[in-house]
Amino acid sequence: MSTGVAVNDKCLDTYQELKLRKTIKYIIYALSEDQREIVVDSTAATGEYDDFIDALPENECRYAIYDFEYEKAGEGKRNKICFFAWSPDTAKIKNKMVYAASKDALRKKLVGISTEIQGTDHSEVSYETVLEKASRGN
């Protein structure tokens, strides 16, 4: 299902900054006011995982990318680029439907994502949950 939502060019440019240049730690994407385009809502050059989670709105849907860094026993530090589809239970139904239907428009443009996280509450995006998903394939 597609909503015909466009992806703003800045979304991909910002993603490349995170992926290739490592100058951004996370990106939060949102639908524009008219809901015709996915745009960059905010970014952060630094920050811990908790800062990223705190940046997700309590009652509104968002898409996000986080450069997830973790330690693997005996193998050192690892990084995984994680895509988040944040759709809190408290968001309005229409908001959730539009975000769900528009996700693939953004997701297909962002090449190199290793882990996708679907979150409806904070337990589904907790550090431990994401660590478990990110470290599975190694």
C-alpha positions as CSV (number, residue, x, y, z in Angstrom):
1,M,0.0,0.0,0.0
2,S,1.4,3.4,-1.0
3,T,0.2,6.8,-0.2
4,G,2.1,8.6,-2.9
5,V,4.1,10.5,-0.3
6,A,7.4,11.9,-1.6
7,V,10.7,11.8,0.2
8,N,12.5,15.1,0.4
9,D,16.1,15.1,-1.0
10,K,17.4,16.3,2.4
11,C,16.3,13.0,3.9
12,L,18.8,11.0,1.8
13,D,21.5,13.7,2.1
14,T,21.3,13.6,5.9
15,Y,21.3,9.8,5.9
16,Q,24.5,9.8,3.9
17,E,26.1,12.1,6.5
18,L,25.2,9.6,9.2
19,K,26.2,6.5,7.2
20,L,29.3,7.6,5.4
21,R,30.7,10.6,7.2
22,K,29.6,9.5,10.8
23,T,28.9,13.2,11.6
24,I,25.4,12.5,12.8
25,K,24.3,10.0,15.5
26,Y,20.6,10.0,14.7
27,I,18.0,11.4,12.4
28,I,14.2,11.8,13.1
29,Y,12.0,12.0,10.1
30,A,8.4,13.3,10.0
31,L,5.6,13.9,7.5
32,S,5.2,17.5,6.4
33,E,2.2,19.5,7.5
34,D,0.3,18.7,4.3
35,Q,1.4,15.0,4.6
36,R,2.7,14.9,1.1
37,E,6.4,14.6,1.9
38,I,8.7,13.0,4.4
39,V,11.1,15.5,5.8
40,V,14.0,15.7,8.3
41,D,12.4,16.6,11.7
42,S,15.7,16.7,13.7
43,T,19.2,15.4,13.9
44,A,21.9,15.1,16.6
45,A,25.6,14.8,16.1
46,T,26.1,13.2,19.5
47,G,24.1,11.6,22.2
48,E,23.4,8.5,24.0
49,Y,20.7,6.0,23.1
50,D,18.5,7.5,25.9
51,D,18.8,11.0,24.3
52,F,17.5,9.5,21.1
53,I,14.6,7.8,22.7
54,D,13.7,11.0,24.6
55,A,13.6,12.8,21.2
56,L,10.8,10.6,19.9
57,P,7.5,12.4,20.5
58,E,5.2,10.8,23.1
59,N,1.9,11.0,21.0
60,E,3.0,11.3,17.4
61,C,4.5,8.9,14.8
62,R,8.0,9.3,13.4
63,Y,10.6,7.4,11.4
64,A,14.1,7.5,12.7
65,I,17.7,6.3,12.0
66,Y,20.1,5.6,14.8
67,D,23.8,4.6,14.5
68,F,23.6,1.9,17.1
69,E,27.0,1.1,18.7
70,Y,27.5,-1.9,20.9
71,E,30.2,-4.2,22.3
72,K,30.4,-7.8,21.1
73,A,32.2,-10.1,23.5
74,G,35.7,-11.0,22.2
75,E,35.1,-9.0,19.0
76,G,35.1,-5.4,20.1
77,K,32.8,-2.5,19.1
78,R,30.2,-2.9,16.4
79,N,27.9,-0.5,14.6
80,K,24.5,-1.2,13.1
81,I,22.3,1.4,11.3
82,C,18.8,0.9,12.7
83,F,15.6,2.1,11.1
84,F,12.8,2.9,13.6
85,A,9.1,3.1,12.7
86,W,7.8,4.8,15.9
87,S,4.0,4.6,16.1
88,P,3.1,5.0,19.8
89,D,-0.2,3.6,21.1
90,T,-1.2,7.1,22.1
91,A,-1.0,8.5,18.6
92,K,-4.1,9.2,16.6
93,I,-5.4,6.4,14.4
94,K,-5.2,8.4,11.2
95,N,-1.6,9.4,12.0
96,K,-0.7,5.8,12.5
97,M,-2.3,4.7,9.3
98,V,-0.6,7.4,7.2
99,Y,2.8,6.6,8.7
100,A,2.4,2.9,8.2
101,A,1.3,3.3,4.6
102,S,4.2,5.8,3.8
103,K,7.0,3.9,5.5
104,D,8.2,2.0,2.4
105,A,8.7,5.3,0.4
106,L,11.5,6.3,2.9
107,R,12.7,2.8,3.7
108,K,13.5,1.9,0.1
109,K,15.6,5.0,-0.4
110,L,17.8,4.3,2.6
111,V,20.3,1.7,1.5
112,G,22.5,0.0,4.1
113,I,20.1,-0.4,7.0
114,S,20.8,-3.6,8.9
115,T,18.0,-3.7,11.5
116,E,14.4,-2.5,11.5
117,I,12.6,-1.8,14.7
118,Q,8.8,-1.3,15.0
119,G,7.9,0.5,18.2
120,T,4.5,1.2,19.8
121,D,5.8,1.8,23.3
122,H,9.1,2.4,25.0
123,S,9.7,-1.3,25.9
124,E,9.8,-2.1,22.1
125,V,12.6,0.4,21.6
126,S,14.5,-0.2,24.8
127,Y,18.3,-0.5,24.5
128,E,18.2,-4.2,25.5
129,T,15.5,-5.0,22.8
130,V,17.4,-3.2,20.1
131,L,20.7,-4.7,21.2
132,E,19.2,-8.2,21.0
133,K,17.9,-7.5,17.4
134,A,21.1,-5.8,16.2
135,S,23.4,-8.5,17.5
136,R,21.4,-11.4,16.1
137,G,23.1,-11.7,12.7
138,N,26.7,-11.6,13.9
